[in-house]
Amino acid sequence: MGRHATPAPDAARPPRERLLSRVVTWLERLALGAAAGGVTFGVLHWAGVDAAATRWCAGIAAVVVVVATWLASTVPGQHDASA
């Protein structure tokens, strides 16, 4: 997550490979969000929080994680220090 995970430039890769890379990236983001939501749900349920509040909080946590991973991918990569 973030600028250290910057992929190779898109122009040098074939269109099919670029599409596959983007699909896999979004699937990874969604999986991470689902994991965060699942853990949040489990912890809040274990703590005895109301079922509706638990579902809402877990859903919000999942969305926040997906948005955060997308936002982190928009940060520019690290620039060459010698330039």
PDB file with SEQRES, HELIX, SHEET and CRYST1 records, atoms N, CA, C and O in Angstrom:
SEQRES   1 A   83  MET GLY ARG HIS ALA THR PRO ALA PRO ASP ALA ALA ARG          
SEQRES   2 A   83  PRO PRO ARG GLU ARG LEU LEU SER ARG VAL VAL THR TRP          
SEQRES   3 A   83  LEU GLU ARG LEU ALA LEU GLY ALA ALA ALA GLY GLY VAL          
SEQRES   4 A   83  THR PHE GLY VAL LEU HIS TRP ALA GLY VAL ASP ALA ALA          
SEQRES   5 A   83  ALA THR ARG TRP CYS ALA GLY ILE ALA ALA VAL VAL VAL          
SEQRES   6 A   83  VAL VAL ALA THR TRP LEU ALA SER THR VAL PRO GLY GLN          
SEQRES   7 A   83  HIS ASP ALA SER ALA                                          
HELIX    1 AA1 ARG A    3  ALA A    5  5                                   3    
HELIX    2 AA2 ASP A   10  ALA A   12  5                                   3    
HELIX    3 AA3 PRO A   15  TRP A   46  1                                  32    
HELIX    4 AA4 ALA A   51  SER A   73  1                                  23    
CRYST1    1.000    1.000    1.000  90.00  90.00  90.00 P 1           1          
ATOM      1  N   MET A   1       0.847  -1.164   0.000  1.00  0.00           N  
ATOM      2  CA  MET A   1       0.000   0.000   0.000  1.00  0.00           C  
ATOM      3  C   MET A   1       0.895   1.230   0.000  1.00  0.00           C  
ATOM      4  O   MET A   1       1.772   1.364   0.854  1.00  0.00           O  
ATOM      5  N   GLY A   2       0.682   2.108  -0.934  1.00  0.00           N  
ATOM      6  CA  GLY A   2       1.416   3.354  -0.934  1.00  0.00           C  
ATOM      7  C   GLY A   2       2.428   3.478  -2.044  1.00  0.00           C  
ATOM      8  O   GLY A   2       2.425   2.705  -3.002  1.00  0.00           O  
ATOM      9  N   ARG A   3       3.281   4.447  -1.904  1.00  0.00           N  
ATOM     10  CA  ARG A   3       4.191   4.801  -2.991  1.00  0.00           C  
ATOM     11  C   ARG A   3       5.266   3.767  -3.233  1.00  0.00           C  
ATOM     12  O   ARG A   3       5.835   3.739  -4.324  1.00  0.00           O  
ATOM     13  N   HIS A   4       5.573   2.915  -2.271  1.00  0.00           N  
ATOM     14  CA  HIS A   4       6.613   1.913  -2.469  1.00  0.00           C  
ATOM     15  C   HIS A   4       6.112   0.730  -3.290  1.00  0.00           C  
ATOM     16  O   HIS A   4       6.908  -0.116  -3.695  1.00  0.00           O  
ATOM     17  N   ALA A   5       4.835   0.658  -3.536  1.00  0.00           N  
ATOM     18  CA  ALA A   5       4.254  -0.425  -4.322  1.00  0.00           C  
ATOM     19  C   ALA A   5       3.933   0.042  -5.734  1.00  0.00           C  
ATOM     20  O   ALA A   5       3.010  -0.477  -6.361  1.00  0.00           O  
ATOM     21  N   THR A   6       4.673   1.001  -6.233  1.00  0.00           N  
ATOM     22  CA  THR A   6       4.410   1.559  -7.553  1.00  0.00           C  
ATOM     23  C   THR A   6       4.750   0.535  -8.628  1.00  0.00           C  
ATOM     24  O   THR A   6       5.881   0.050  -8.677  1.00  0.00           O  
ATOM     25  N   PRO A   7       3.784   0.192  -9.501  1.00  0.00           N  
ATOM     26  CA  PRO A   7       4.047  -0.790 -10.556  1.00  0.00           C  
ATOM     27  C   PRO A   7       4.856  -0.176 -11.697  1.00  0.00           C  
ATOM     28  O   PRO A   7       5.130   1.024 -11.716  1.00  0.00           O  
ATOM     29  N   ALA A   8       5.224  -1.024 -12.634  1.00  0.00           N  
ATOM     30  CA  ALA A   8       5.953  -0.560 -13.820  1.00  0.00           C  
ATOM     31  C   ALA A   8       5.055   0.368 -14.635  1.00  0.00           C  
ATOM     32  O   ALA A   8       3.831   0.274 -14.540  1.00  0.00           O  
ATOM     33  N   PRO A   9       5.643   1.265 -15.438  1.00  0.00           N  
ATOM     34  CA  PRO A   9       4.828   2.162 -16.269  1.00  0.00           C  
ATOM     35  C   PRO A   9       3.889   1.377 -17.186  1.00  0.00           C  
ATOM     36  O   PRO A   9       4.274   0.355 -17.756  1.00  0.00           O  
ATOM     37  N   ASP A  10       2.652   1.867 -17.321  1.00  0.00           N  
ATOM     38  CA  ASP A  10       1.645   1.159 -18.110  1.00  0.00           C  
ATOM     39  C   ASP A  10       1.956   1.136 -19.598  1.00  0.00           C  
ATOM     40  O   ASP A  10       1.570   0.191 -20.286  1.00  0.00           O  
ATOM     41  N   ALA A  11       2.635   2.138 -20.108  1.00  0.00           N  
ATOM     42  CA  ALA A  11       2.861   2.228 -21.551  1.00  0.00           C  
ATOM     43  C   ALA A  11       3.709   1.070 -22.072  1.00  0.00           C  
ATOM     44  O   ALA A  11       3.587   0.701 -23.240  1.00  0.00           O  
ATOM     45  N   ALA A  12       4.551   0.500 -21.246  1.00  0.00           N  
ATOM     46  CA  ALA A  12       5.440  -0.569 -21.693  1.00  0.00           C  
ATOM     47  C   ALA A  12       4.781  -1.943 -21.659  1.00  0.00           C  
ATOM     48  O   ALA A  12       5.389  -2.919 -22.099  1.00  0.00           O  
ATOM     49  N   ARG A  13       3.566  -2.047 -21.154  1.00  0.00           N  
ATOM     50  CA  ARG A  13       2.903  -3.344 -21.023  1.00  0.00           C  
ATOM     51  C   ARG A  13       1.736  -3.449 -21.989  1.00  0.00           C  
ATOM     52  O   ARG A  13       1.105  -2.442 -22.313  1.00  0.00           O  
ATOM     53  N   PRO A  14       1.439  -4.672 -22.458  1.00  0.00           N  
ATOM     54  CA  PRO A  14       0.294  -4.855 -23.360  1.00  0.00           C  
ATOM     55  C   PRO A  14      -1.027  -4.535 -22.649  1.00  0.00           C  
ATOM     56  O   PRO A  14      -1.110  -4.642 -21.426  1.00  0.00           O  
ATOM     57  N   PRO A  15      -2.064  -4.141 -23.408  1.00  0.00           N  
ATOM     58  CA  PRO A  15      -3.353  -3.770 -22.799  1.00  0.00           C  
ATOM     59  C   PRO A  15      -3.968  -4.883 -21.950  1.00  0.00           C  
ATOM     60  O   PRO A  15      -4.529  -4.606 -20.890  1.00  0.00           O  
ATOM     61  N   ARG A  16      -3.873  -6.120 -22.393  1.00  0.00           N  
ATOM     62  CA  ARG A  16      -4.459  -7.230 -21.626  1.00  0.00           C  
ATOM     63  C   ARG A  16      -3.773  -7.364 -20.268  1.00  0.00           C  
ATOM     64  O   ARG A  16      -4.429  -7.597 -19.252  1.00  0.00           O  
ATOM     65  N   GLU A  17      -2.467  -7.218 -20.259  1.00  0.00           N  
ATOM     66  CA  GLU A  17      -1.718  -7.314 -19.007  1.00  0.00           C  
ATOM     67  C   GLU A  17      -2.053  -6.154 -18.071  1.00  0.00           C  
ATOM     68  O   GLU A  17      -2.152  -6.344 -16.859  1.00  0.00           O  
ATOM     69  N   ARG A  18      -2.228  -4.950 -18.629  1.00  0.00           N  
ATOM     70  CA  ARG A  18      -2.616  -3.794 -17.807  1.00  0.00           C  
ATOM     71  C   ARG A  18      -3.981  -4.014 -17.174  1.00  0.00           C  
ATOM     72  O   ARG A  18      -4.178  -3.727 -15.993  1.00  0.00           O  
ATOM     73  N   LEU A  19      -4.939  -4.532 -17.974  1.00  0.00           N  
ATOM     74  CA  LEU A  19      -6.280  -4.793 -17.452  1.00  0.00           C  
ATOM     75  C   LEU A  19      -6.237  -5.840 -16.350  1.00  0.00           C  
ATOM     76  O   LEU A  19      -6.857  -5.671 -15.300  1.00  0.00           O  
ATOM     77  N   LEU A  20      -5.506  -6.920 -16.589  1.00  0.00           N  
ATOM     78  CA  LEU A  20      -5.396  -7.976 -15.591  1.00  0.00           C  
ATOM     79  C   LEU A  20      -4.769  -7.443 -14.303  1.00  0.00           C  
ATOM     80  O   LEU A  20      -5.195  -7.800 -13.205  1.00  0.00           O  
ATOM     81  N   SER A  21      -3.768  -6.598 -14.445  1.00  0.00           N  
ATOM     82  CA  SER A  21      -3.117  -6.012 -13.275  1.00  0.00           C  
ATOM     83  C   SER A  21      -4.090  -5.153 -12.470  1.00  0.00           C  
ATOM     84  O   SER A  21      -4.108  -5.215 -11.240  1.00  0.00           O  
ATOM     85  N   ARG A  22      -4.890  -4.363 -13.158  1.00  0.00           N  
ATOM     86  CA  ARG A  22      -5.865  -3.515 -12.448  1.00  0.00           C  
ATOM     87  C   ARG A  22      -6.945  -4.340 -11.767  1.00  0.00           C  
ATOM     88  O   ARG A  22      -7.357  -4.027 -10.650  1.00  0.00           O  
ATOM     89  N   VAL A  23      -7.407  -5.398 -12.437  1.00  0.00           N  
ATOM     90  CA  VAL A  23      -8.432  -6.263 -11.840  1.00  0.00           C  
ATOM     91  C   VAL A  23      -7.881  -6.935 -10.585  1.00  0.00           C  
ATOM     92  O   VAL A  23      -8.549  -6.972  -9.552  1.00  0.00           O  
ATOM     93  N   VAL A  24      -6.669  -7.463 -10.676  1.00  0.00           N  
ATOM     94  CA  VAL A  24      -6.059  -8.119  -9.519  1.00  0.00           C  
ATOM     95  C   VAL A  24      -5.848  -7.121  -8.380  1.00  0.00           C  
ATOM     96  O   VAL A  24      -6.078  -7.447  -7.216  1.00  0.00           O  
ATOM     97  N   THR A  25      -5.417  -5.921  -8.713  1.00  0.00           N  
ATOM     98  CA  THR A  25      -5.217  -4.897  -7.684  1.00  0.00           C  
ATOM     99  C   THR A  25      -6.519  -4.600  -6.953  1.00  0.00           C  
ATOM    100  O   THR A  25      -6.534  -4.517  -5.725  1.00  0.00           O  
ATOM    101  N   TRP A  26      -7.617  -4.439  -7.701  1.00  0.00           N  
ATOM    102  CA  TRP A  26      -8.900  -4.150  -7.056  1.00  0.00           C  
ATOM    103  C   TRP A  26      -9.409  -5.348  -6.261  1.00  0.00           C  
ATOM    104  O   TRP A  26     -10.022  -5.169  -5.208  1.00  0.00           O  
ATOM    105  N   LEU A  27      -9.168  -6.562  -6.742  1.00  0.00           N  
ATOM    106  CA  LEU A  27      -9.564  -7.741  -5.970  1.00  0.00           C  
ATOM    107  C   LEU A  27      -8.787  -7.813  -4.658  1.00  0.00           C  
ATOM    108  O   LEU A  27      -9.342  -8.183  -3.623  1.00  0.00           O  
ATOM    109  N   GLU A  28      -7.512  -7.463  -4.702  1.00  0.00           N  
ATOM    110  CA  GLU A  28      -6.719  -7.431  -3.467  1.00  0.00           C  
ATOM    111  C   GLU A  28      -7.243  -6.375  -2.496  1.00  0.00           C  
ATOM    112  O   GLU A  28      -7.321  -6.617  -1.292  1.00  0.00           O  
ATOM    113  N   ARG A  29      -7.597  -5.218  -3.016  1.00  0.00           N  
ATOM    114  CA  ARG A  29      -8.147  -4.161  -2.161  1.00  0.00           C  
ATOM    115  C   ARG A  29      -9.460  -4.610  -1.521  1.00  0.00           C  
ATOM    116  O   ARG A  29      -9.685  -4.397  -0.329  1.00  0.00           O  
ATOM    117  N   LEU A  30     -10.320  -5.229  -2.322  1.00  0.00           N  
ATOM    118  CA  LEU A  30     -11.600  -5.703  -1.796  1.00  0.00           C  
ATOM    119  C   LEU A  30     -11.403  -6.811  -0.766  1.00  0.00           C  
ATOM    120  O   LEU A  30     -12.117  -6.859   0.236  1.00  0.00           O  
ATOM    121  N   ALA A  31     -10.445  -7.698  -1.001  1.00  0.00           N  
ATOM    122  CA  ALA A  31     -10.167  -8.765  -0.039  1.00  0.00           C  
ATOM    123  C   ALA A  31      -9.661  -8.186   1.281  1.00  0.00           C  
ATOM    124  O   ALA A  31     -10.049  -8.645   2.355  1.00  0.00           O  
ATOM    125  N   LEU A  32      -8.803  -7.185   1.197  1.00  0.00           N  
ATOM    126  CA  LEU A  32      -8.300  -6.541   2.410  1.00  0.00           C  
ATOM    127  C   LEU A  32      -9.435  -5.844   3.164  1.00  0.00           C  
ATOM    128  O   LEU A  32      -9.499  -5.902   4.392  1.00  0.00           O  
ATOM    129  N   GLY A  33     -10.327  -5.189   2.422  1.00  0.00           N  
ATOM    130  CA  GLY A  33     -11.485  -4.553   3.049  1.00  0.00           C  
ATOM    131  C   GLY A  33     -12.405  -5.566   3.704  1.00  0.00           C  
ATOM    132  O   GLY A  33     -12.911  -5.339   4.803  1.00  0.00           O  
ATOM    133  N   ALA A  34     -12.621  -6.698   3.020  1.00  0.00           N  
ATOM    134  CA  ALA A  34     -13.466  -7.752   3.592  1.00  0.00           C  
ATOM    135  C   ALA A  34     -12.838  -8.324   4.861  1.00  0.00           C  
ATOM    136  O   ALA A  34     -13.537  -8.600   5.836  1.00  0.00           O  
ATOM    137  N   ALA A  35     -11.529  -8.499   4.845  1.00  0.00           N  
ATOM    138  CA  ALA A  35     -10.844  -9.002   6.040  1.00  0.00           C  
ATOM    139  C   ALA A  35     -10.968  -8.010   7.196  1.00  0.00           C  
ATOM    140  O   ALA A  35     -11.221  -8.406   8.334  1.00  0.00           O  
ATOM    141  N   ALA A  36     -10.790  -6.732   6.905  1.00  0.00           N  
ATOM    142  CA  ALA A  36     -10.915  -5.712   7.955  1.00  0.00           C  
ATOM    143  C   ALA A  36     -12.335  -5.674   8.504  1.00  0.00           C  
ATOM    144  O   ALA A  36     -12.538  -5.575   9.714  1.00  0.00           O  
ATOM    145  N   GLY A  37     -13.314  -5.752   7.610  1.00  0.00           N  
ATOM    146  CA  GLY A  37     -14.705  -5.771   8.053  1.00  0.00           C  
ATOM    147  C   GLY A  37     -15.023  -7.008   8.871  1.00  0.00           C  
ATOM    148  O   GLY A  37     -15.735  -6.934   9.872  1.00  0.00           O  
ATOM    149  N   GLY A  38     -14.493  -8.151   8.442  1.00  0.00           N  
ATOM    150  CA  GLY A  38     -14.723  -9.396   9.176  1.00  0.00           C  
ATOM    151  C   GLY A  38     -14.124  -9.372  10.569  1.00  0.00           C  
ATOM    152  O   GLY A  38     -14.754  -9.807  11.534  1.00  0.00           O  
ATOM    153  N   VAL A  39     -12.918  -8.868  10.669  1.00  0.00           N  
ATOM    154  CA  VAL A  39     -12.272  -8.774  11.982  1.00  0.00           C  
ATOM    155  C   VAL A  39     -13.028  -7.794  12.872  1.00  0.00           C  
ATOM    156  O   VAL A  39     -13.241  -8.063  14.055  1.00  0.00           O  
ATOM    157  N   THR A  40     -13.432  -6.665  12.311  1.00  0.00           N  
ATOM    158  CA  THR A  40     -14.203  -5.682  13.080  1.00  0.00           C  
ATOM    159  C   THR A  40     -15.510  -6.292  13.567  1.00  0.00           C  
ATOM    160  O   THR A  40     -15.896  -6.120  14.723  1.00  0.00           O  
ATOM    161  N   PHE A  41     -16.182  -7.003  12.676  1.00  0.00           N  
ATOM    162  CA  PHE A  41     -17.436  -7.656  13.051  1.00  0.00           C  
ATOM    163  C   PHE A  41     -17.206  -8.651  14.188  1.00  0.00           C  
ATOM    164  O   PHE A  41     -17.947  -8.664  15.171  1.00  0.00           O  
ATOM    165  N   GLY A  42     -16.174  -9.482  14.044  1.00  0.00           N  
ATOM    166  CA  GLY A  42     -15.896 -10.483  15.070  1.00  0.00           C  
ATOM    167  C   GLY A  42     -15.584  -9.875  16.425  1.00  0.00           C  
ATOM    168  O   GLY A  42     -16.078 -10.343  17.451  1.00  0.00           O  
ATOM    169  N   VAL A  43     -14.774  -8.842  16.429  1.00  0.00           N  
ATOM    170  CA  VAL A  43     -14.389  -8.207  17.695  1.00  0.00           C  
ATOM    171  C   VAL A  43     -15.592  -7.534  18.354  1.00  0.00           C  
ATOM    172  O   VAL A  43     -15.807  -7.678  19.557  1.00  0.00           O  
ATOM    173  N   LEU A  44     -16.371  -6.799  17.562  1.00  0.00           N  
ATOM    174  CA  LEU A  44     -17.525  -6.113  18.149  1.00  0.00           C  
ATOM    175  C   LEU A  44     -18.597  -7.094  18.605  1.00  0.00           C  
ATOM    176  O   LEU A  44     -19.242  -6.876  19.630  1.00  0.00           O  
ATOM    177  N   HIS A  45     -18.790  -8.166  17.854  1.00  0.00           N  
ATOM    178  CA  HIS A  45     -19.764  -9.192  18.259  1.00  0.00           C  
ATOM    179  C   HIS A  45     -19.302  -9.862  19.552  1.00  0.00           C  
ATOM    180  O   HIS A  45     -20.102 -10.091  20.459  1.00  0.00           O  
ATOM    181  N   TRP A  46     -18.020 -10.171  19.631  1.00  0.00           N  
ATOM    182  CA  TRP A  46     -17.454 -10.787  20.823  1.00  0.00           C  
ATOM    183  C   TRP A  46     -17.584  -9.858  22.032  1.00  0.00           C  
ATOM    184  O   TRP A  46     -17.778 -10.318  23.157  1.00  0.00           O  
ATOM    185  N   ALA A  47     -17.474  -8.550  21.791  1.00  0.00           N  
ATOM    186  CA  ALA A  47     -17.558  -7.577  22.878  1.00  0.00           C  
ATOM    187  C   ALA A  47     -18.995  -7.323  23.326  1.00  0.00           C  
ATOM    188  O   ALA A  47     -19.225  -6.633  24.319  1.00  0.00           O  
ATOM    189  N   GLY A  48     -19.962  -7.878  22.596  1.00  0.00           N  
ATOM    190  CA  GLY A  48     -21.355  -7.742  22.999  1.00  0.00           C  
ATOM    191  C   GLY A  48     -22.058  -6.508  22.472  1.00  0.00           C  
ATOM    192  O   GLY A  48     -23.086  -6.103  23.015  1.00  0.00           O  
ATOM    193  N   VAL A  49     -21.526  -5.907  21.431  1.00  0.00           N  
ATOM    194  CA  VAL A  49     -22.160  -4.731  20.830  1.00  0.00           C  
ATOM    195  C   VAL A  49     -23.408  -5.181  20.078  1.00  0.00           C  
ATOM    196  O   VAL A  49     -23.455  -6.293  19.552  1.00  0.00           O  
ATOM    197  N   ASP A  50     -24.414  -4.319  20.028  1.00  0.00           N  
ATOM    198  CA  ASP A  50     -25.664  -4.599  19.330  1.00  0.00           C  
ATOM    199  C   ASP A  50     -25.385  -5.085  17.902  1.00  0.00           C  
ATOM    200  O   ASP A  50     -24.452  -4.607  17.257  1.00  0.00           O  
ATOM    201  N   ALA A  51     -26.193  -6.035  17.410  1.00  0.00           N  
ATOM    202  CA  ALA A  51     -25.964  -6.653  16.099  1.00  0.00           C  
ATOM    203  C   ALA A  51     -26.008  -5.636  14.963  1.00  0.00           C  
ATOM    204  O   ALA A  51     -25.175  -5.685  14.057  1.00  0.00           O  
ATOM    205  N   ALA A  52     -26.963  -4.721  15.001  1.00  0.00           N  
ATOM    206  CA  ALA A  52     -27.071  -3.727  13.930  1.00  0.00           C  
ATOM    207  C   ALA A  52     -25.860  -2.794  13.933  1.00  0.00           C  
ATOM    208  O   ALA A  52     -25.314  -2.477  12.876  1.00  0.00           O  
ATOM    209  N   ALA A  53     -25.449  -2.364  15.101  1.00  0.00           N  
ATOM    210  CA  ALA A  53     -24.277  -1.488  15.196  1.00  0.00           C  
ATOM    211  C   ALA A  53     -23.016  -2.221  14.747  1.00  0.00           C  
ATOM    212  O   ALA A  53     -22.138  -1.634  14.116  1.00  0.00           O  
ATOM    213  N   THR A  54     -22.937  -3.499  15.075  1.00  0.00           N  
ATOM    214  CA  THR A  54     -21.791  -4.303  14.658  1.00  0.00           C  
ATOM    215  C   THR A  54     -21.706  -4.381  13.144  1.00  0.00           C  
ATOM    216  O   THR A  54     -20.629  -4.220  12.570  1.00  0.00           O  
ATOM    217  N   ARG A  55     -22.841  -4.628  12.491  1.00  0.00           N  
ATOM    218  CA  ARG A  55     -22.858  -4.712  11.025  1.00  0.00           C  
ATOM    219  C   ARG A  55     -22.485  -3.369  10.398  1.00  0.00           C  
ATOM    220  O   ARG A  55     -21.709  -3.321   9.444  1.00  0.00           O  
ATOM    221  N   TRP A  56     -23.035  -2.287  10.929  1.00  0.00           N  
ATOM    222  CA  TRP A  56     -22.722  -0.959  10.391  1.00  0.00           C  
ATOM    223  C   TRP A  56     -21.234  -0.646  10.533  1.00  0.00           C  
ATOM    224  O   TRP A  56     -20.594  -0.202   9.580  1.00  0.00           O  
ATOM    225  N   CYS A  57     -20.699  -0.876  11.705  1.00  0.00           N  
ATOM    226  CA  CYS A  57     -19.275  -0.576  11.941  1.00  0.00           C  
ATOM    227  C   CYS A  57     -18.367  -1.443  11.072  1.00  0.00           C  
ATOM    228  O   CYS A  57     -17.362  -0.961  10.548  1.00  0.00           O  
ATOM    229  N   ALA A  58     -18.715  -2.710  10.919  1.00  0.00           N  
ATOM    230  CA  ALA A  58     -17.913  -3.599  10.073  1.00  0.00           C  
ATOM    231  C   ALA A  58     -17.969  -3.152   8.619  1.00  0.00           C  
ATOM    232  O   ALA A  58     -16.952  -3.165   7.925  1.00  0.00           O  
ATOM    233  N   GLY A  59     -19.142  -2.762   8.158  1.00  0.00           N  
ATOM    234  CA  GLY A  59     -19.275  -2.275   6.785  1.00  0.00           C  
ATOM    235  C   GLY A  59     -18.500  -0.996   6.554  1.00  0.00           C  
ATOM    236  O   GLY A  59     -17.847  -0.831   5.523  1.00  0.00           O  
ATOM    237  N   ILE A  60     -18.573  -0.096   7.508  1.00  0.00           N  
ATOM    238  CA  ILE A  60     -17.832   1.167   7.393  1.00  0.00           C  
ATOM    239  C   ILE A  60     -16.326   0.906   7.405  1.00  0.00           C  
ATOM    240  O   ILE A  60     -15.583   1.524   6.644  1.00  0.00           O  
ATOM    241  N   ALA A  61     -15.877   0.000   8.260  1.00  0.00           N  
ATOM    242  CA  ALA A  61     -14.446  -0.329   8.302  1.00  0.00           C  
ATOM    243  C   ALA A  61     -13.985  -0.902   6.970  1.00  0.00           C  
ATOM    244  O   ALA A  61     -12.903  -0.567   6.488  1.00  0.00           O  
ATOM    245  N   ALA A  62     -14.800  -1.763   6.377  1.00  0.00           N  
ATOM    246  CA  ALA A  62     -14.443  -2.353   5.082  1.00  0.00           C  
ATOM    247  C   ALA A  62     -14.330  -1.279   4.007  1.00  0.00           C  
ATOM    248  O   ALA A  62     -13.388  -1.287   3.215  1.00  0.00           O  
ATOM    249  N   VAL A  63     -15.279  -0.366   3.977  1.00  0.00           N  
ATOM    250  CA  VAL A  63     -15.259   0.704   2.968  1.00  0.00           C  
ATOM    251  C   VAL A  63     -14.068   1.631   3.189  1.00  0.00           C  
ATOM    252  O   VAL A  63     -13.402   2.022   2.231  1.00  0.00           O  
ATOM    253  N   VAL A  64     -13.798   1.981   4.426  1.00  0.00           N  
ATOM    254  CA  VAL A  64     -12.671   2.874   4.721  1.00  0.00           C  
ATOM    255  C   VAL A  64     -11.350   2.243   4.279  1.00  0.00           C  
ATOM    256  O   VAL A  64     -10.488   2.938   3.741  1.00  0.00           O  
ATOM    257  N   VAL A  65     -11.183   0.953   4.495  1.00  0.00           N  
ATOM    258  CA  VAL A  65      -9.941   0.286   4.096  1.00  0.00           C  
ATOM    259  C   VAL A  65      -9.796   0.275   2.580  1.00  0.00           C  
ATOM    260  O   VAL A  65      -8.708   0.533   2.064  1.00  0.00           O  
ATOM    261  N   VAL A  66     -10.875  -0.018   1.858  1.00  0.00           N  
ATOM    262  CA  VAL A  66     -10.805  -0.024   0.391  1.00  0.00           C  
ATOM    263  C   VAL A  66     -10.483   1.376  -0.133  1.00  0.00           C  
ATOM    264  O   VAL A  66      -9.649   1.525  -1.026  1.00  0.00           O  
ATOM    265  N   VAL A  67     -11.129   2.390   0.410  1.00  0.00           N  
ATOM    266  CA  VAL A  67     -10.862   3.765  -0.025  1.00  0.00           C  
ATOM    267  C   VAL A  67      -9.427   4.172   0.335  1.00  0.00           C  
ATOM    268  O   VAL A  67      -8.764   4.849  -0.451  1.00  0.00           O  
ATOM    269  N   ALA A  68      -8.952   3.770   1.496  1.00  0.00           N  
ATOM    270  CA  ALA A  68      -7.584   4.115   1.902  1.00  0.00           C  
ATOM    271  C   ALA A  68      -6.551   3.461   0.992  1.00  0.00           C  
ATOM    272  O   ALA A  68      -5.543   4.082   0.655  1.00  0.00           O  
ATOM    273  N   THR A  69      -6.792   2.219   0.591  1.00  0.00           N  
ATOM    274  CA  THR A  69      -5.837   1.563  -0.310  1.00  0.00           C  
ATOM    275  C   THR A  69      -5.848   2.229  -1.679  1.00  0.00           C  
ATOM    276  O   THR A  69      -4.799   2.370  -2.307  1.00  0.00           O  
ATOM    277  N   TRP A  70      -7.015   2.636  -2.145  1.00  0.00           N  
ATOM    278  CA  TRP A  70      -7.084   3.341  -3.428  1.00  0.00           C  
ATOM    279  C   TRP A  70      -6.374   4.693  -3.323  1.00  0.00           C  
ATOM    280  O   TRP A  70      -5.596   5.064  -4.202  1.00  0.00           O  
ATOM    281  N   LEU A  71      -6.648   5.417  -2.248  1.00  0.00           N  
ATOM    282  CA  LEU A  71      -6.038   6.730  -2.063  1.00  0.00           C  
ATOM    283  C   LEU A  71      -4.516   6.621  -1.962  1.00  0.00           C  
ATOM    284  O   LEU A  71      -3.794   7.458  -2.505  1.00  0.00           O  
ATOM    285  N   ALA A  72      -4.036   5.604  -1.278  1.00  0.00           N  
ATOM    286  CA  ALA A  72      -2.587   5.412  -1.159  1.00  0.00           C  
ATOM    287  C   ALA A  72      -1.951   5.125  -2.513  1.00  0.00           C  
ATOM    288  O   ALA A  72      -0.785   5.453  -2.731  1.00  0.00           O  
ATOM    289  N   SER A  73      -2.699   4.522  -3.415  1.00  0.00           N  
ATOM    290  CA  SER A  73      -2.139   4.218  -4.739  1.00  0.00           C  
ATOM    291  C   SER A  73      -2.014   5.461  -5.607  1.00  0.00           C  
ATOM    292  O   SER A  73      -1.340   5.420  -6.637  1.00  0.00           O  
ATOM    293  N   THR A  74      -2.640   6.555  -5.223  1.00  0.00           N  
ATOM    294  CA  THR A  74      -2.557   7.781  -6.013  1.00  0.00           C  
ATOM    295  C   THR A  74      -1.355   8.640  -5.639  1.00  0.00           C  
ATOM    296  O   THR A  74      -1.062   9.624  -6.317  1.00  0.00           O  
ATOM    297  N   VAL A  75      -0.658   8.276  -4.566  1.00  0.00           N  
ATOM    298  CA  VAL A  75       0.516   9.027  -4.133  1.00  0.00           C  
ATOM    299  C   VAL A  75       1.642   8.756  -5.132  1.00  0.00           C  
ATOM    300  O   VAL A  75       1.885   7.599  -5.473  1.00  0.00           O  
ATOM    301  N   PRO A  76       2.328   9.785  -5.605  1.00  0.00           N  
ATOM    302  CA  PRO A  76       3.399   9.561  -6.575  1.00  0.00           C  
ATOM    303  C   PRO A  76       4.525   8.709  -5.996  1.00  0.00           C  
ATOM    304  O   PRO A  76       4.763   8.708  -4.789  1.00  0.00           O  
ATOM    305  N   GLY A  77       5.204   7.994  -6.870  1.00  0.00           N  
ATOM    306  CA  GLY A  77       6.318   7.152  -6.447  1.00  0.00           C  
ATOM    307  C   GLY A  77       7.501   7.976  -5.975  1.00  0.00           C  
ATOM    308  O   GLY A  77       7.547   9.191  -6.169  1.00  0.00           O  
ATOM    309  N   GLN A  78       8.440   7.309  -5.363  1.00  0.00           N  
ATOM    310  CA  GLN A  78       9.627   7.981  -4.842  1.00  0.00           C  
ATOM    311  C   GLN A  78      10.500   8.427  -6.012  1.00  0.00           C  
ATOM    312  O   GLN A  78      10.761   7.647  -6.928  1.00  0.00           O  
ATOM    313  N   HIS A  79      10.945   9.664  -5.982  1.00  0.00           N  
ATOM    314  CA  HIS A  79      11.757  10.211  -7.060  1.00  0.00           C  
ATOM    315  C   HIS A  79      13.224   9.839  -6.869  1.00  0.00           C  
ATOM    316  O   HIS A  79      13.683   9.606  -5.751  1.00  0.00           O  
ATOM    317  N   ASP A  80      13.940   9.788  -7.978  1.00  0.00           N  
ATOM    318  CA  ASP A  80      15.362   9.477  -7.950  1.00  0.00           C  
ATOM    319  C   ASP A  80      16.116  10.619  -7.261  1.00  0.00           C  
ATOM    320  O   ASP A  80      15.979  11.778  -7.654  1.00  0.00           O  
ATOM    321  N   ALA A  81      16.900  10.302  -6.250  1.00  0.00           N  
ATOM    322  CA  ALA A  81      17.604  11.326  -5.475  1.00  0.00           C  
ATOM    323  C   ALA A  81      18.751  11.958  -6.261  1.00  0.00           C  
ATOM    324  O   ALA A  81      19.175  13.067  -5.935  1.00  0.00           O  
ATOM    325  N   SER A  82      19.257  11.280  -7.285  1.00  0.00           N  
ATOM    326  CA  SER A  82      20.390  11.812  -8.039  1.00  0.00           C  
ATOM    327  C   SER A  82      19.983  12.851  -9.074  1.00  0.00           C  
ATOM    328  O   SER A  82      20.847  13.526  -9.634  1.00  0.00           O  
ATOM    329  N   ALA A  83      18.694  12.996  -9.341  1.00  0.00           N  
ATOM    330  CA  ALA A  83      18.232  13.930 -10.385  1.00  0.00           C  
ATOM    331  C   ALA A  83      18.185  15.347  -9.901  1.00  0.00           C  
ATOM    332  O   ALA A  83      17.819  16.247 -10.657  1.00  0.00           O  
TER     333      ALA A  83                                                      
END                                                                             
